[in-house]
Amino acid sequence: MSQPEKTIDILLVEDSESDAELTLLALKKGKLQNTVNHVKDGEEALRYLRREGEFEDVLRPDLILLDLNMPRVDGREVLRQIGDDESLKVIPVVVLTTSSHDKDILESYGLAANSYIVKPVDLNSFFDIVKQISNFWVKVVALPPKLD
């Protein structure tokens, strides 16, 4: 007998509206039971993760999809602050960005990113990658339990 599919809460941190819409569409096309919340920059992401202001009643996400190059607070600083917070650093972070620079890849892993994925330009490839991310984190990986 197959197990019911688990639902995970994903925080999408993406400043590009078109990239955010494509990611949300790709997650929906994957037909996995995910709840996705979208914030537009690192400053909002940190308020969301700390449940400050308008985010005081949100659940902590099971997974973070993080763009690197954003205004105000970039993805590197978000990774840095997540790593400095005992209650946040257990949340897996997938960097999903356009940058393929070795420096960005090394720095992201050095800041404890769980994976680093360069967004493909081809739409079908992008959809396939997002589906694979979702499948892996929903069906394969044992995620940390929610503590709150």
Wavefront OBJ file of the C-alpha trace (Angstrom):
o trace
v 0.000 0.000 0.000
v 1.487 3.346 -0.986
v 2.042 6.071 1.556
v 0.049 9.291 1.182
v 2.180 11.988 -0.379
v 3.595 14.356 2.184
v 3.132 18.085 1.874
v 6.056 20.408 2.407
v 6.117 24.151 2.904
v 8.477 25.926 0.510
v 9.693 29.495 0.783
v 10.570 30.911 -2.639
v 12.895 33.912 -2.373
v 12.974 35.484 -5.828
v 12.977 39.127 -6.902
v 12.109 38.460 -10.550
v 8.334 38.218 -10.928
v 8.667 36.242 -14.171
v 11.104 33.736 -12.615
v 8.855 33.415 -9.560
v 5.808 32.767 -11.752
v 7.704 30.160 -13.785
v 8.920 28.430 -10.621
v 5.409 28.373 -9.147
v 4.016 27.029 -12.417
v 6.716 24.350 -12.596
v 5.985 23.274 -9.009
v 2.279 23.099 -9.812
v 2.923 21.096 -13.006
v 4.887 18.592 -10.925
v 1.599 17.714 -9.213
v 3.242 17.491 -5.816
v 1.397 18.664 -2.756
v 3.483 21.661 -1.770
v 2.571 24.927 -0.145
v 4.681 27.688 -1.645
v 5.081 31.162 -0.228
v 6.900 33.782 -2.262
v 8.887 36.758 -0.971
v 10.620 39.256 -3.232
v 13.990 39.848 -1.560
v 16.307 38.778 1.219
v 15.034 41.357 3.683
v 11.504 39.971 3.342
v 12.863 36.419 3.552
v 14.576 37.115 6.862
v 11.423 38.739 8.295
v 9.439 35.702 7.087
v 11.876 33.215 8.619
v 11.959 35.128 11.914
v 8.175 35.569 11.799
v 8.322 39.316 12.169
v 5.662 41.888 11.287
v 3.199 40.664 8.684
v 4.772 37.194 8.869
v 4.217 36.563 12.583
v 1.707 33.747 11.968
v 3.492 31.846 9.180
v 4.863 28.346 9.550
v 8.577 27.891 9.154
v 9.289 26.401 5.730
v 10.609 22.887 5.200
v 12.696 24.074 2.234
v 13.978 27.399 0.930
v 14.527 28.098 -2.787
v 16.843 31.097 -2.778
v 17.957 33.425 -5.542
v 21.389 34.998 -4.984
v 21.266 38.356 -6.711
v 18.500 40.457 -5.188
v 18.090 44.061 -4.074
v 18.343 45.218 -0.439
v 19.609 41.953 1.105
v 21.089 39.411 -1.302
v 21.007 35.633 -1.080
v 24.534 35.382 0.330
v 23.551 37.495 3.327
v 20.385 35.436 3.778
v 22.531 32.275 3.850
v 24.904 33.934 6.332
v 22.083 34.910 8.682
v 20.351 31.540 8.400
v 23.641 29.870 9.341
v 24.014 32.127 12.388
v 20.560 31.256 13.738
v 20.270 27.891 15.528
v 16.537 27.637 14.831
v 16.908 28.371 11.092
v 20.088 26.595 10.064
v 18.375 23.194 9.959
v 16.150 24.342 7.077
v 17.576 23.072 3.763
v 18.408 25.817 1.268
v 18.575 25.263 -2.480
v 20.240 28.153 -4.280
v 18.394 28.592 -7.589
v 20.081 31.364 -9.538
v 21.343 32.535 -12.919
v 24.940 32.863 -11.706
v 27.351 30.143 -12.766
v 30.399 31.946 -11.338
v 32.739 29.671 -9.376
v 33.039 32.353 -6.692
v 29.259 32.338 -6.094
v 29.109 28.538 -6.050
v 31.996 28.241 -3.567
v 30.665 31.005 -1.357
v 27.157 29.516 -1.282
v 28.402 26.080 -0.282
v 30.720 27.724 2.243
v 27.644 29.366 3.749
v 25.980 25.926 4.041
v 23.707 25.904 1.001
v 22.469 22.335 0.498
v 22.655 22.577 -3.270
v 23.393 25.105 -5.984
v 21.449 25.042 -9.233
v 21.985 27.352 -12.178
v 18.673 28.244 -13.812
v 18.648 27.002 -17.384
v 17.572 29.407 -20.112
v 15.426 26.790 -21.869
v 11.885 26.743 -20.446
v 11.422 22.957 -20.645
v 14.772 22.398 -18.910
v 13.784 24.875 -16.203
v 10.481 23.056 -15.608
v 12.309 19.732 -15.478
v 14.838 20.997 -12.932
v 12.171 22.486 -10.651
v 10.232 19.217 -10.818
v 13.401 17.287 -9.906
v 14.073 19.624 -6.967
v 10.560 19.133 -5.709
v 10.606 15.349 -6.216
v 13.920 15.021 -4.413
v 12.938 17.114 -1.396
v 9.418 15.633 -1.126
v 9.910 11.982 -2.063
v 13.565 11.149 -1.360
v 14.904 13.244 1.502
v 13.989 12.987 5.169
v 13.483 16.620 6.160
v 14.047 17.872 9.708
v 10.871 17.788 11.792
v 9.105 21.067 12.455
v 9.907 22.205 15.958
v 7.190 24.815 16.217
l 1 2 3 4 5 6 7 8 9 10 11 12 13 14 15 16 17 18 19 20 21 22 23 24 25 26 27 28 29 30 31 32 33 34 35 36 37 38 39 40 41 42 43 44 45 46 47 48 49 50 51 52 53 54 55 56 57 58 59 60 61 62 63 64 65 66 67 68 69 70 71 72 73 74 75 76 77 78 79 80 81 82 83 84 85 86 87 88 89 90 91 92 93 94 95 96 97 98 99 100 101 102 103 104 105 106 107 108 109 110 111 112 113 114 115 116 117 118 119 120 121 122 123 124 125 126 127 128 129 130 131 132 133 134 135 136 137 138 139 140 141 142 143 144 145 146 147 148
